[in-house]
Amino acid sequence: MTTQYGNQPVGQPHVPAKSGASENVLSIIAIVLGAIGLLFLPIVFGLGGLILALVAKFARHERLSTIALIVGAVGLIGGMVLGALVAG
């Protein structure tokens, strides 16, 4: 069934388009955790960011997941190296 305003379906709900930020939620959280892991508890925050980035990359195919993987890896490894330099 169409309306008088053109060939538009009647009775179907309007689905709003997704915004860019809602598609990259896991990647953004992974970037934040990787950055925190560089300074505080890299085993916890860096590893958490890396795991979230892997889920975002392979399960959800998010656009920012590659950046999140890099930041998570730098947060994990760089945080451990920085901690070893400060402690030693």
Secondary structure, DSSP 4 states (H G I P E B T S, - for coil): --BTTBS--SSPPPPPPPPHHHHTHHHHHHHHHHHHHHHS-IIIIIHHHHHHHHHHHHTS--TTHHHHHHHHHHHHHHHHHHHHHHH-
